[in-house]
Each structure stands twice: as C-alpha cells, then as structure tokens.
Amino acid sequence: MYVRTGSSTWVSVSNTASSTAAATSATNAASSATASATSATNSEASNTSALAHKNKAQQWAEANQGVQVETGLYSAKHWALQALATATGSLVYRGAW
C-alpha cells in the first residue's frame, strides 16, 4: 500500500503496520464502549440513591406532627409544632411522646 506524503512523493506502507494499528484502535474502541456502559450504570445507581436521600431529607423536614420518620424519631416540623404548642400553652401533657 502506498501513501502520498507530498505533492509528488509516495511512500510504501506495510499492511502489517496498518492491520496492527487498526486492531489496536478496535481494542481501544471496545474498551471505551465498556467503560461508557459502566459509567452509565454507575450514573443510574447514583441517581437512584440521590433520589432516595432527597425523599428521606424531605421526610425529616416536613413529616406531619406525630408521624415517625424512623422508629421513635420525628421530623423538624413535628418538633416545631410541639415547641409552638408549648410556647402558647396549648400543649396538654399526656405521657410519653
């Protein structure tokens, strides 16, 4: 195979070198495709995890009074309303929270 290197200069190029370069490029492309697929999978997992954390954070902030976010634990809204009731004297103690 010949390749033009100038206006009138042609140089012979070995087919073996071209085949090796092509094989290397193909291997690199396959590796890139695998890495891309792995990145896409990791991205989706991160997105799912972030959404779960967002939802839990919203529960910690805004769950209604008396609603446990986790066993025995209440939201900021719950405690703000408890504090308001205490400050205004409308809280009637009925035992444990």
SEFIZA-3560 file (N, C-alpha, C; in Angstrom, 3 decimals):
REM SEFIZA-3560
<numar><xx>0.843</xx><yy>-1.155</yy><zz>0.000</zz><atom>N</atom></numar>
<numar><xx>0.000</xx><yy>0.000</yy><zz>0.000</zz><atom>CA</atom></numar>
<numar><xx>0.899</xx><yy>1.231</yy><zz>0.000</zz><atom>C</atom></numar>
<numar><xx>0.494</xx><yy>2.251</yy><zz>-0.741</zz><atom>N</atom></numar>
<numar><xx>1.268</xx><yy>3.486</yy><zz>-0.842</zz><atom>CA</atom></numar>
<numar><xx>0.452</xx><yy>4.660</yy><zz>-0.295</zz><atom>C</atom></numar>
<numar><xx>1.160</xx><yy>5.578</yy><zz>0.365</zz><atom>N</atom></numar>
<numar><xx>0.546</xx><yy>6.762</yy><zz>0.930</zz><atom>CA</atom></numar>
<numar><xx>1.275</xx><yy>7.979</yy><zz>0.385</zz><atom>C</atom></numar>
<numar><xx>0.531</xx><yy>8.981</yy><zz>-0.004</zz><atom>N</atom></numar>
<numar><xx>1.117</xx><yy>10.208</yy><zz>-0.542</zz><atom>CA</atom></numar>
<numar><xx>1.588</xx><yy>11.081</yy><zz>0.616</zz><atom>C</atom></numar>
<numar><xx>2.837</xx><yy>11.493</yy><zz>0.601</zz><atom>N</atom></numar>
<numar><xx>3.399</xx><yy>12.300</yy><zz>1.676</zz><atom>CA</atom></numar>
<numar><xx>3.732</xx><yy>13.713</yy><zz>1.224</zz><atom>C</atom></numar>
<numar><xx>3.640</xx><yy>13.980</yy><zz>-0.035</zz><atom>N</atom></numar>
<numar><xx>3.946</xx><yy>15.302</yy><zz>-0.553</zz><atom>CA</atom></numar>
<numar><xx>3.245</xx><yy>15.474</yy><zz>-1.882</zz><atom>C</atom></numar>
<numar><xx>3.590</xx><yy>16.522</yy><zz>-2.593</zz><atom>N</atom></numar>
<numar><xx>2.916</xx><yy>16.785</yy><zz>-3.856</zz><atom>CA</atom></numar>
<numar><xx>3.171</xx><yy>15.696</yy><zz>-4.884</zz><atom>C</atom></numar>
<numar><xx>4.337</xx><yy>15.082</yy><zz>-4.854</zz><atom>N</atom></numar>
<numar><xx>4.597</xx><yy>14.028</yy><zz>-5.829</zz><atom>CA</atom></numar>
<numar><xx>5.335</xx><yy>12.855</yy><zz>-5.210</zz><atom>C</atom></numar>
<numar><xx>5.331</xx><yy>12.745</yy><zz>-3.884</zz><atom>N</atom></numar>
<numar><xx>6.068</xx><yy>11.675</yy><zz>-3.214</zz><atom>CA</atom></numar>
<numar><xx>5.085</xx><yy>10.651</yy><zz>-2.665</zz><atom>C</atom></numar>
<numar><xx>5.351</xx><yy>9.414</yy><zz>-2.987</zz><atom>N</atom></numar>
<numar><xx>4.548</xx><yy>8.297</yy><zz>-2.496</zz><atom>CA</atom></numar>
<numar><xx>5.466</xx><yy>7.380</yy><zz>-1.709</zz><atom>C</atom></numar>
<numar><xx>4.993</xx><yy>6.903</yy><zz>-0.564</zz><atom>N</atom></numar>
<numar><xx>5.795</xx><yy>6.035</yy><zz>0.284</zz><atom>CA</atom></numar>
<numar><xx>5.042</xx><yy>4.742</yy><zz>0.498</zz><atom>C</atom></numar>
<numar><xx>5.761</xx><yy>3.634</yy><zz>0.454</zz><atom>N</atom></numar>
<numar><xx>5.164</xx><yy>2.325</yy><zz>0.697</zz><atom>CA</atom></numar>
<numar><xx>4.957</xx><yy>2.136</yy><zz>2.198</zz><atom>C</atom></numar>
<numar><xx>3.762</xx><yy>1.713</yy><zz>2.573</zz><atom>N</atom></numar>
<numar><xx>3.439</xx><yy>1.459</yy><zz>3.975</zz><atom>CA</atom></numar>
<numar><xx>3.074</xx><yy>-0.004</yy><zz>4.101</zz><atom>C</atom></numar>
<numar><xx>3.618</xx><yy>-0.637</yy><zz>5.107</zz><atom>N</atom></numar>
<numar><xx>3.374</xx><yy>-2.059</yy><zz>5.316</zz><atom>CA</atom></numar>
<numar><xx>1.926</xx><yy>-2.299</yy><zz>5.728</zz><atom>C</atom></numar>
<numar><xx>1.301</xx><yy>-3.303</yy><zz>5.146</zz><atom>N</atom></numar>
<numar><xx>-0.059</xx><yy>-3.677</yy><zz>5.519</zz><atom>CA</atom></numar>
<numar><xx>-0.102</xx><yy>-4.213</yy><zz>6.944</zz><atom>C</atom></numar>
<numar><xx>0.995</xx><yy>-4.805</yy><zz>7.394</zz><atom>N</atom></numar>
<numar><xx>1.053</xx><yy>-5.331</yy><zz>8.755</zz><atom>CA</atom></numar>
<numar><xx>0.926</xx><yy>-4.202</yy><zz>9.764</zz><atom>C</atom></numar>
<numar><xx>1.619</xx><yy>-3.105</yy><zz>9.528</zz><atom>N</atom></numar>
<numar><xx>1.541</xx><yy>-1.968</yy><zz>10.435</zz><atom>CA</atom></numar>
<numar><xx>0.119</xx><yy>-1.400</yy><zz>10.465</zz><atom>C</atom></numar>
<numar><xx>-0.502</xx><yy>-1.311</yy><zz>9.310</zz><atom>N</atom></numar>
<numar><xx>-1.879</xx><yy>-0.810</yy><zz>9.245</zz><atom>CA</atom></numar>
<numar><xx>-2.838</xx><yy>-1.748</yy><zz>9.954</zz><atom>C</atom></numar>
<numar><xx>-2.644</xx><yy>-3.040</yy><zz>9.775</zz><atom>N</atom></numar>
<numar><xx>-3.503</xx><yy>-4.025</yy><zz>10.432</zz><atom>CA</atom></numar>
<numar><xx>-3.339</xx><yy>-3.957</yy><zz>11.936</zz><atom>C</atom></numar>
<numar><xx>-2.103</xx><yy>-3.797</yy><zz>12.403</zz><atom>N</atom></numar>
<numar><xx>-1.845</xx><yy>-3.706</yy><zz>13.834</zz><atom>CA</atom></numar>
<numar><xx>-2.486</xx><yy>-2.447</yy><zz>14.408</zz><atom>C</atom></numar>
<numar><xx>-2.326</xx><yy>-1.339</yy><zz>13.712</zz><atom>N</atom></numar>
<numar><xx>-2.925</xx><yy>-0.087</yy><zz>14.174</zz><atom>CA</atom></numar>
<numar><xx>-4.445</xx><yy>-0.191</yy><zz>14.201</zz><atom>C</atom></numar>
<numar><xx>-5.020</xx><yy>-0.818</yy><zz>13.199</zz><atom>N</atom></numar>
<numar><xx>-6.474</xx><yy>-0.991</yy><zz>13.150</zz><atom>CA</atom></numar>
<numar><xx>-6.956</xx><yy>-1.873</yy><zz>14.295</zz><atom>C</atom></numar>
<numar><xx>-6.215</xx><yy>-2.936</yy><zz>14.578</zz><atom>N</atom></numar>
<numar><xx>-6.588</xx><yy>-3.837</yy><zz>15.673</zz><atom>CA</atom></numar>
<numar><xx>-6.493</xx><yy>-3.110</yy><zz>17.018</zz><atom>C</atom></numar>
<numar><xx>-5.460</xx><yy>-2.301</yy><zz>17.172</zz><atom>N</atom></numar>
<numar><xx>-5.305</xx><yy>-1.521</yy><zz>18.409</zz><atom>CA</atom></numar>
<numar><xx>-6.453</xx><yy>-0.536</yy><zz>18.561</zz><atom>C</atom></numar>
<numar><xx>-6.807</xx><yy>0.121</yy><zz>17.488</zz><atom>N</atom></numar>
<numar><xx>-7.932</xx><yy>1.062</yy><zz>17.531</zz><atom>CA</atom></numar>
<numar><xx>-9.237</xx><yy>0.352</yy><zz>17.876</zz><atom>C</atom></numar>
<numar><xx>-9.435</xx><yy>-0.819</yy><zz>17.317</zz><atom>N</atom></numar>
<numar><xx>-10.648</xx><yy>-1.586</yy><zz>17.600</zz><atom>CA</atom></numar>
<numar><xx>-10.692</xx><yy>-1.998</yy><zz>19.072</zz><atom>C</atom></numar>
<numar><xx>-9.546</xx><yy>-2.440</yy><zz>19.601</zz><atom>N</atom></numar>
<numar><xx>-9.475</xx><yy>-2.816</yy><zz>21.014</zz><atom>CA</atom></numar>
<numar><xx>-9.752</xx><yy>-1.614</yy><zz>21.903</zz><atom>C</atom></numar>
<numar><xx>-9.150</xx><yy>-0.477</yy><zz>21.564</zz><atom>N</atom></numar>
<numar><xx>-9.378</xx><yy>0.750</yy><zz>22.345</zz><atom>CA</atom></numar>
<numar><xx>-10.839</xx><yy>1.191</yy><zz>22.292</zz><atom>C</atom></numar>
<numar><xx>-11.457</xx><yy>1.058</yy><zz>21.144</zz><atom>N</atom></numar>
<numar><xx>-12.863</xx><yy>1.426</yy><zz>20.998</zz><atom>CA</atom></numar>
<numar><xx>-13.753</xx><yy>0.515</yy><zz>21.844</zz><atom>C</atom></numar>
<numar><xx>-13.447</xx><yy>-0.777</yy><zz>21.854</zz><atom>N</atom></numar>
<numar><xx>-14.219</xx><yy>-1.719</yy><zz>22.664</zz><atom>CA</atom></numar>
<numar><xx>-14.061</xx><yy>-1.414</yy><zz>24.152</zz><atom>C</atom></numar>
<numar><xx>-12.842</xx><yy>-1.078</yy><zz>24.555</zz><atom>N</atom></numar>
<numar><xx>-12.598</xx><yy>-0.718</yy><zz>25.958</zz><atom>CA</atom></numar>
<numar><xx>-13.364</xx><yy>0.549</yy><zz>26.325</zz><atom>C</atom></numar>
<numar><xx>-13.389</xx><yy>1.511</yy><zz>25.423</zz><atom>N</atom></numar>
<numar><xx>-14.131</xx><yy>2.756</yy><zz>25.672</zz><atom>CA</atom></numar>
<numar><xx>-15.627</xx><yy>2.488</yy><zz>25.774</zz><atom>C</atom></numar>
<numar><xx>-16.133</xx><yy>1.609</yy><zz>24.941</zz><atom>N</atom></numar>
<numar><xx>-17.558</xx><yy>1.272</yy><zz>24.987</zz><atom>CA</atom></numar>
<numar><xx>-17.912</xx><yy>0.604</yy><zz>26.316</zz><atom>C</atom></numar>
<numar><xx>-17.040</xx><yy>-0.287</yy><zz>26.782</zz><atom>N</atom></numar>
<numar><xx>-17.272</xx><yy>-0.947</yy><zz>28.069</zz><atom>CA</atom></numar>
<numar><xx>-17.243</xx><yy>0.066</yy><zz>29.208</zz><atom>C</atom></numar>
<numar><xx>-16.251</xx><yy>0.951</yy><zz>29.184</zz><atom>N</atom></numar>
<numar><xx>-16.144</xx><yy>1.979</yy><zz>30.222</zz><atom>CA</atom></numar>
<numar><xx>-17.363</xx><yy>2.895</yy><zz>30.197</zz><atom>C</atom></numar>
<numar><xx>-17.846</xx><yy>3.223</yy><zz>29.023</zz><atom>N</atom></numar>
<numar><xx>-19.023</xx><yy>4.078</yy><zz>28.892</zz><atom>CA</atom></numar>
<numar><xx>-20.257</xx><yy>3.392</yy><zz>29.479</zz><atom>C</atom></numar>
<numar><xx>-20.419</xx><yy>2.117</yy><zz>29.195</zz><atom>N</atom></numar>
<numar><xx>-21.566</xx><yy>1.368</yy><zz>29.731</zz><atom>CA</atom></numar>
<numar><xx>-21.488</xx><yy>1.292</yy><zz>31.254</zz><atom>C</atom></numar>
<numar><xx>-20.292</xx><yy>1.081</yy><zz>31.779</zz><atom>N</atom></numar>
<numar><xx>-20.107</xx><yy>1.039</yy><zz>33.234</zz><atom>CA</atom></numar>
<numar><xx>-20.445</xx><yy>2.391</yy><zz>33.849</zz><atom>C</atom></numar>
<numar><xx>-20.001</xx><yy>3.465</yy><zz>33.215</zz><atom>N</atom></numar>
<numar><xx>-20.308</xx><yy>4.812</yy><zz>33.707</zz><atom>CA</atom></numar>
<numar><xx>-21.812</xx><yy>5.080</yy><zz>33.691</zz><atom>C</atom></numar>
<numar><xx>-22.484</xx><yy>4.629</yy><zz>32.662</zz><atom>N</atom></numar>
<numar><xx>-23.936</xx><yy>4.822</yy><zz>32.581</zz><atom>CA</atom></numar>
<numar><xx>-24.639</xx><yy>4.072</yy><zz>33.712</zz><atom>C</atom></numar>
<numar><xx>-24.207</xx><yy>2.846</yy><zz>33.978</zz><atom>N</atom></numar>
<numar><xx>-24.788</xx><yy>2.055</yy><zz>35.067</zz><atom>CA</atom></numar>
<numar><xx>-24.536</xx><yy>2.732</yy><zz>36.414</zz><atom>C</atom></numar>
<numar><xx>-23.312</xx><yy>3.183</yy><zz>36.629</zz><atom>N</atom></numar>
<numar><xx>-22.969</xx><yy>3.859</yy><zz>37.882</zz><atom>CA</atom></numar>
<numar><xx>-23.759</xx><yy>5.155</yy><zz>38.046</zz><atom>C</atom></numar>
<numar><xx>-23.944</xx><yy>5.864</yy><zz>36.958</zz><atom>N</atom></numar>
<numar><xx>-24.705</xx><yy>7.108</yy><zz>36.998</zz><atom>CA</atom></numar>
<numar><xx>-26.149</xx><yy>6.850</yy><zz>37.394</zz><atom>C</atom></numar>
<numar><xx>-26.743</xx><yy>5.824</yy><zz>36.846</zz><atom>N</atom></numar>
<numar><xx>-28.130</xx><yy>5.482</yy><zz>37.169</zz><atom>CA</atom></numar>
<numar><xx>-28.252</xx><yy>5.079</yy><zz>38.637</zz><atom>C</atom></numar>
<numar><xx>-27.284</xx><yy>4.310</yy><zz>39.135</zz><atom>N</atom></numar>
<numar><xx>-27.297</xx><yy>3.913</yy><zz>40.548</zz><atom>CA</atom></numar>
<numar><xx>-27.161</xx><yy>5.141</yy><zz>41.451</zz><atom>C</atom></numar>
<numar><xx>-26.301</xx><yy>6.061</yy><zz>41.076</zz><atom>N</atom></numar>
<numar><xx>-26.130</xx><yy>7.293</yy><zz>41.858</zz><atom>CA</atom></numar>
<numar><xx>-27.400</xx><yy>8.132</yy><zz>41.846</zz><atom>C</atom></numar>
<numar><xx>-28.054</xx><yy>8.190</yy><zz>40.698</zz><atom>N</atom></numar>
<numar><xx>-29.306</xx><yy>8.941</yy><zz>40.583</zz><atom>CA</atom></numar>
<numar><xx>-30.378</xx><yy>8.347</yy><zz>41.496</zz><atom>C</atom></numar>
<numar><xx>-30.482</xx><yy>7.023</yy><zz>41.504</zz><atom>N</atom></numar>
<numar><xx>-31.461</xx><yy>6.343</yy><zz>42.352</zz><atom>CA</atom></numar>
<numar><xx>-31.178</xx><yy>6.614</yy><zz>43.827</zz><atom>C</atom></numar>
<numar><xx>-29.900</xx><yy>6.521</yy><zz>44.202</zz><atom>N</atom></numar>
<numar><xx>-29.503</xx><yy>6.778</yy><zz>45.587</zz><atom>CA</atom></numar>
<numar><xx>-29.783</xx><yy>8.228</yy><zz>45.983</zz><atom>C</atom></numar>
<numar><xx>-29.465</xx><yy>9.162</yy><zz>45.103</zz><atom>N</atom></numar>
<numar><xx>-29.698</xx><yy>10.583</yy><zz>45.392</zz><atom>CA</atom></numar>
<numar><xx>-31.181</xx><yy>10.858</yy><zz>45.586</zz><atom>C</atom></numar>
<numar><xx>-32.022</xx><yy>10.249</yy><zz>44.776</zz><atom>N</atom></numar>
<numar><xx>-33.467</xx><yy>10.438</yy><zz>44.907</zz><atom>CA</atom></numar>
<numar><xx>-33.973</xx><yy>9.899</yy><zz>46.246</zz><atom>C</atom></numar>
<numar><xx>-33.465</xx><yy>8.738</yy><zz>46.651</zz><atom>N</atom></numar>
<numar><xx>-33.871</xx><yy>8.168</yy><zz>47.938</zz><atom>CA</atom></numar>
<numar><xx>-33.460</xx><yy>9.084</yy><zz>49.091</zz><atom>C</atom></numar>
<numar><xx>-32.249</xx><yy>9.640</yy><zz>49.006</zz><atom>N</atom></numar>
<numar><xx>-31.781</xx><yy>10.545</yy><zz>50.053</zz><atom>CA</atom></numar>
<numar><xx>-32.578</xx><yy>11.854</yy><zz>50.056</zz><atom>C</atom></numar>
<numar><xx>-32.926</xx><yy>12.337</yy><zz>48.886</zz><atom>N</atom></numar>
<numar><xx>-33.742</xx><yy>13.553</yy><zz>48.791</zz><atom>CA</atom></numar>
<numar><xx>-35.095</xx><yy>13.330</yy><zz>49.467</zz><atom>C</atom></numar>
<numar><xx>-35.701</xx><yy>12.195</yy><zz>49.176</zz><atom>N</atom></numar>
<numar><xx>-37.010</xx><yy>11.892</yy><zz>49.759</zz><atom>CA</atom></numar>
<numar><xx>-36.931</xx><yy>11.749</yy><zz>51.277</zz><atom>C</atom></numar>
<numar><xx>-35.858</xx><yy>11.108</yy><zz>51.771</zz><atom>N</atom></numar>
<numar><xx>-35.698</xx><yy>10.949</yy><zz>53.217</zz><atom>CA</atom></numar>
<numar><xx>-35.470</xx><yy>12.309</yy><zz>53.869</zz><atom>C</atom></numar>
<numar><xx>-34.671</xx><yy>13.166</yy><zz>53.247</zz><atom>N</atom></numar>
<numar><xx>-34.434</xx><yy>14.505</yy><zz>53.793</zz><atom>CA</atom></numar>
<numar><xx>-35.736</xx><yy>15.296</yy><zz>53.866</zz><atom>C</atom></numar>
<numar><xx>-36.572</xx><yy>15.145</yy><zz>52.856</zz><atom>N</atom></numar>
<numar><xx>-37.861</xx><yy>15.840</yy><zz>52.870</zz><atom>CA</atom></numar>
<numar><xx>-38.736</xx><yy>15.315</yy><zz>53.997</zz><atom>C</atom></numar>
<numar><xx>-38.697</xx><yy>14.015</yy><zz>54.253</zz><atom>N</atom></numar>
<numar><xx>-39.460</xx><yy>13.453</yy><zz>55.370</zz><atom>CA</atom></numar>
<numar><xx>-38.961</xx><yy>14.022</yy><zz>56.702</zz><atom>C</atom></numar>
<numar><xx>-37.626</xx><yy>14.103</yy><zz>56.854</zz><atom>N</atom></numar>
<numar><xx>-37.071</xx><yy>14.648</yy><zz>58.096</zz><atom>CA</atom></numar>
<numar><xx>-37.497</xx><yy>16.100</yy><zz>58.297</zz><atom>C</atom></numar>
<numar><xx>-37.666</xx><yy>16.823</yy><zz>57.239</zz><atom>N</atom></numar>
<numar><xx>-38.053</xx><yy>18.231</yy><zz>57.350</zz><atom>CA</atom></numar>
<numar><xx>-39.556</xx><yy>18.414</yy><zz>57.525</zz><atom>C</atom></numar>
<numar><xx>-40.358</xx><yy>17.660</yy><zz>56.778</zz><atom>N</atom></numar>
<numar><xx>-41.766</xx><yy>18.020</yy><zz>56.637</zz><atom>CA</atom></numar>
<numar><xx>-42.803</xx><yy>16.979</yy><zz>57.058</zz><atom>C</atom></numar>
<numar><xx>-42.389</xx><yy>15.856</yy><zz>57.604</zz><atom>N</atom></numar>
<numar><xx>-43.407</xx><yy>14.873</yy><zz>58.026</zz><atom>CA</atom></numar>
<numar><xx>-44.314</xx><yy>15.520</yy><zz>59.072</zz><atom>C</atom></numar>
<numar><xx>-45.594</xx><yy>15.248</yy><zz>58.979</zz><atom>N</atom></numar>
<numar><xx>-46.576</xx><yy>15.871</yy><zz>59.869</zz><atom>CA</atom></numar>
<numar><xx>-46.365</xx><yy>15.496</yy><zz>61.326</zz><atom>C</atom></numar>
<numar><xx>-46.940</xx><yy>16.289</yy><zz>62.181</zz><atom>N</atom></numar>
<numar><xx>-46.838</xx><yy>16.071</yy><zz>63.614</zz><atom>CA</atom></numar>
<numar><xx>-47.358</xx><yy>14.682</yy><zz>63.968</zz><atom>C</atom></numar>
<numar><xx>-46.580</xx><yy>13.971</yy><zz>64.772</zz><atom>N</atom></numar>
<numar><xx>-46.986</xx><yy>12.637</yy><zz>65.207</zz><atom>CA</atom></numar>
<numar><xx>-46.574</xx><yy>11.517</yy><zz>64.265</zz><atom>C</atom></numar>
<numar><xx>-46.046</xx><yy>11.857</yy><zz>63.101</zz><atom>N</atom></numar>
<numar><xx>-45.626</xx><yy>10.838</yy><zz>62.132</zz><atom>CA</atom></numar>
<numar><xx>-44.144</xx><yy>10.555</yy><zz>62.351</zz><atom>C</atom></numar>
<numar><xx>-43.816</xx><yy>9.298</yy><zz>62.622</zz><atom>N</atom></numar>
<numar><xx>-42.425</xx><yy>8.911</yy><zz>62.832</zz><atom>CA</atom></numar>
<numar><xx>-41.720</xx><yy>8.749</yy><zz>61.490</zz><atom>C</atom></numar>
<numar><xx>-40.584</xx><yy>9.412</yy><zz>61.354</zz><atom>N</atom></numar>
<numar><xx>-39.774</xx><yy>9.260</yy><zz>60.137</zz><atom>CA</atom></numar>
<numar><xx>-39.046</xx><yy>7.922</yy><zz>60.209</zz><atom>C</atom></numar>
<numar><xx>-38.500</xx><yy>7.633</yy><zz>61.365</zz><atom>N</atom></numar>
<numar><xx>-37.927</xx><yy>6.337</yy><zz>61.695</zz><atom>CA</atom></numar>
<numar><xx>-38.431</xx><yy>6.013</yy><zz>63.096</zz><atom>C</atom></numar>
<numar><xx>-38.358</xx><yy>4.779</yy><zz>63.485</zz><atom>N</atom></numar>
<numar><xx>-38.923</xx><yy>4.362</yy><zz>64.770</zz><atom>CA</atom></numar>
<numar><xx>-38.481</xx><yy>5.278</yy><zz>65.906</zz><atom>C</atom></numar>
<numar><xx>-39.440</xx><yy>5.941</yy><zz>66.510</zz><atom>N</atom></numar>
<numar><xx>-39.192</xx><yy>6.813</yy><zz>67.643</zz><atom>CA</atom></numar>
<numar><xx>-38.596</xx><yy>8.174</yy><zz>67.300</zz><atom>C</atom></numar>
<numar><xx>-38.463</xx><yy>8.476</yy><zz>66.017</zz><atom>N</atom></numar>
<numar><xx>-37.849</xx><yy>9.738</yy><zz>65.586</zz><atom>CA</atom></numar>
<numar><xx>-38.814</xx><yy>10.527</yy><zz>64.721</zz><atom>C</atom></numar>
<numar><xx>-38.852</xx><yy>11.853</yy><zz>64.980</zz><atom>N</atom></numar>
<numar><xx>-39.834</xx><yy>12.709</yy><zz>64.326</zz><atom>CA</atom></numar>
<numar><xx>-39.150</xx><yy>13.808</yy><zz>63.515</zz><atom>C</atom></numar>
<numar><xx>-39.914</xx><yy>14.428</yy><zz>62.658</zz><atom>N</atom></numar>
<numar><xx>-39.398</xx><yy>15.468</yy><zz>61.763</zz><atom>CA</atom></numar>
<numar><xx>-39.201</xx><yy>16.802</yy><zz>62.476</zz><atom>C</atom></numar>
<numar><xx>-38.520</xx><yy>17.691</yy><zz>61.788</zz><atom>N</atom></numar>
<numar><xx>-38.349</xx><yy>19.056</yy><zz>62.288</zz><atom>CA</atom></numar>
<numar><xx>-39.702</xx><yy>19.742</yy><zz>62.431</zz><atom>C</atom></numar>
<numar><xx>-40.600</xx><yy>19.496</yy><zz>61.500</zz><atom>N</atom></numar>
<numar><xx>-41.936</xx><yy>20.096</yy><zz>61.571</zz><atom>CA</atom></numar>
<numar><xx>-42.664</xx><yy>19.634</yy><zz>62.839</zz><atom>C</atom></numar>
<numar><xx>-42.555</xx><yy>18.355</yy><zz>63.152</zz><atom>N</atom></numar>
<numar><xx>-43.187</xx><yy>17.817</yy><zz>64.357</zz><atom>CA</atom></numar>
<numar><xx>-42.704</xx><yy>18.586</yy><zz>65.585</zz><atom>C</atom></numar>
<numar><xx>-41.373</xx><yy>18.725</yy><zz>65.690</zz><atom>N</atom></numar>
<numar><xx>-40.822</xx><yy>19.381</yy><zz>66.870</zz><atom>CA</atom></numar>
<numar><xx>-41.102</xx><yy>20.881</yy><zz>66.879</zz><atom>C</atom></numar>
<numar><xx>-41.174</xx><yy>21.500</yy><zz>65.728</zz><atom>N</atom></numar>
<numar><xx>-41.524</xx><yy>22.927</yy><zz>65.676</zz><atom>CA</atom></numar>
<numar><xx>-42.949</xx><yy>23.135</yy><zz>66.173</zz><atom>C</atom></numar>
<numar><xx>-43.847</xx><yy>22.258</yy><zz>65.768</zz><atom>N</atom></numar>
<numar><xx>-45.235</xx><yy>22.367</yy><zz>66.229</zz><atom>CA</atom></numar>
<numar><xx>-45.354</xx><yy>22.048</yy><zz>67.710</zz><atom>C</atom></numar>
<numar><xx>-44.535</xx><yy>21.107</yy><zz>68.196</zz><atom>N</atom></numar>
<numar><xx>-44.522</xx><yy>20.804</yy><zz>69.634</zz><atom>CA</atom></numar>
<numar><xx>-44.038</xx><yy>22.029</yy><zz>70.415</zz><atom>C</atom></numar>
<numar><xx>-42.994</xx><yy>22.690</yy><zz>69.916</zz><atom>N</atom></numar>
<numar><xx>-42.460</xx><yy>23.882</yy><zz>70.580</zz><atom>CA</atom></numar>
<numar><xx>-43.485</xx><yy>25.012</yy><zz>70.571</zz><atom>C</atom></numar>
<numar><xx>-44.174</xx><yy>25.167</yy><zz>69.446</zz><atom>N</atom></numar>
<numar><xx>-45.206</xx><yy>26.195</yy><zz>69.340</zz><atom>CA</atom></numar>
<numar><xx>-46.317</xx><yy>25.947</yy><zz>70.353</zz><atom>C</atom></numar>
<numar><xx>-46.724</xx><yy>24.703</yy><zz>70.456</zz><atom>N</atom></numar>
<numar><xx>-47.786</xx><yy>24.361</yy><zz>71.403</zz><atom>CA</atom></numar>
<numar><xx>-47.340</xx><yy>24.627</yy><zz>72.836</zz><atom>C</atom></numar>
<numar><xx>-46.081</xx><yy>24.343</yy><zz>73.124</zz><atom>N</atom></numar>
<numar><xx>-45.549</xx><yy>24.602</yy><zz>74.468</zz><atom>CA</atom></numar>
<numar><xx>-45.495</xx><yy>26.103</yy><zz>74.740</zz><atom>C</atom></numar>
<numar><xx>-45.046</xx><yy>26.865</yy><zz>73.763</zz><atom>N</atom></numar>
<numar><xx>-44.905</xx><yy>28.316</yy><zz>73.936</zz><atom>CA</atom></numar>
<numar><xx>-46.254</xx><yy>29.011</yy><zz>74.094</zz><atom>C</atom></numar>
<numar><xx>-47.255</xx><yy>28.510</yy><zz>73.425</zz><atom>N</atom></numar>
<numar><xx>-48.578</xx><yy>29.149</yy><zz>73.502</zz><atom>CA</atom></numar>
<numar><xx>-49.431</xx><yy>28.567</yy><zz>74.615</zz><atom>C</atom></numar>
<numar><xx>-48.901</xx><yy>27.541</yy><zz>75.309</zz><atom>N</atom></numar>
<numar><xx>-49.638</xx><yy>26.932</yy><zz>76.411</zz><atom>CA</atom></numar>
<numar><xx>-50.734</xx><yy>25.992</yy><zz>75.973</zz><atom>C</atom></numar>
<numar><xx>-50.784</xx><yy>25.619</yy><zz>74.706</zz><atom>N</atom></numar>
<numar><xx>-51.847</xx><yy>24.733</yy><zz>74.239</zz><atom>CA</atom></numar>
<numar><xx>-51.467</xx><yy>23.258</yy><zz>74.301</zz><atom>C</atom></numar>
<numar><xx>-50.248</xx><yy>22.969</yy><zz>74.718</zz><atom>N</atom></numar>
<numar><xx>-49.811</xx><yy>21.573</yy><zz>74.812</zz><atom>CA</atom></numar>
<numar><xx>-50.359</xx><yy>20.974</yy><zz>76.094</zz><atom>C</atom></numar>
<numar><xx>-51.016</xx><yy>19.863</yy><zz>75.972</zz><atom>N</atom></numar>
<numar><xx>-51.525</xx><yy>19.127</yy><zz>77.132</zz><atom>CA</atom></numar>
<numar><xx>-50.700</xx><yy>17.866</yy><zz>77.224</zz><atom>C</atom></numar>
<numar><xx>-50.002</xx><yy>17.715</yy><zz>78.335</zz><atom>N</atom></numar>
<numar><xx>-49.134</xx><yy>16.553</yy><zz>78.506</zz><atom>CA</atom></numar>
<numar><xx>-49.983</xx><yy>15.318</yy><zz>78.754</zz><atom>C</atom></numar>
<numar><xx>-49.720</xx><yy>14.296</yy><zz>77.935</zz><atom>N</atom></numar>
<numar><xx>-50.483</xx><yy>13.048</yy><zz>78.068</zz><atom>CA</atom></numar>
<numar><xx>-49.546</xx><yy>11.853</yy><zz>78.174</zz><atom>C</atom></numar>
<numar><xx>-48.389</xx><yy>12.042</yy><zz>78.724</zz><atom>N</atom></numar>
<numar><xx>-47.449</xx><yy>10.929</yy><zz>78.851</zz><atom>CA</atom></numar>
<numar><xx>-46.318</xx><yy>11.063</yy><zz>77.857</zz><atom>C</atom></numar>
<numar><xx>-45.769</xx><yy>9.936</yy><zz>77.474</zz><atom>N</atom></numar>
<numar><xx>-44.599</xx><yy>9.915</yy><zz>76.580</zz><atom>CA</atom></numar>
<numar><xx>-44.969</xx><yy>10.455</yy><zz>75.195</zz><atom>C</atom></numar>
<numar><xx>-43.965</xx><yy>10.949</yy><zz>74.494</zz><atom>N</atom></numar>
<numar><xx>-44.181</xx><yy>11.460</yy><zz>73.151</zz><atom>CA</atom></numar>
<numar><xx>-44.548</xx><yy>10.316</yy><zz>72.307</zz><atom>C</atom></numar>
//
